[in-house]
Amino acid sequence: MTEQFDLYVAPALSATQVADLVARALAIEFRLHNSGYLGGDYFRWQGDHYAEVEVVVNSPDDEGYLLESEVPGMQVLVFASCLDDAANETLRGLDGIELVRSDLV
């Protein structure tokens, strides 16, 4: 079974704005989590069959490294994993976020 892992960025929105936008579009409910690895508070939704969406701030760690160094100017990241085709299409059509990487595993 092939699984899809996508990375989106939000050039002009806050993490809270992105979480609200994505939650409404996908009819999901995020929960606020905290992780030292992910730089503090972040939003996470977990569905069936490993489906997951996370909204994370691309902040530097204690050594100054960004979580996603390939998009250094982007503050808010959206990680979407193992979503169905309809959810992937919905995310790709949202104003305010842009797909920057899609990996099939």
Secondary structure, DSSP 8 states (H G I E B T S, - for coil): ---EEEEEEETT--HHHHHHHHHHHHT---EEEEETTTTEEEEEEE-STT-EEEEEE--B-TTS-BSSTTSTT--EEEEEES--HHHHHHHHT-TT-EEEEEEE-
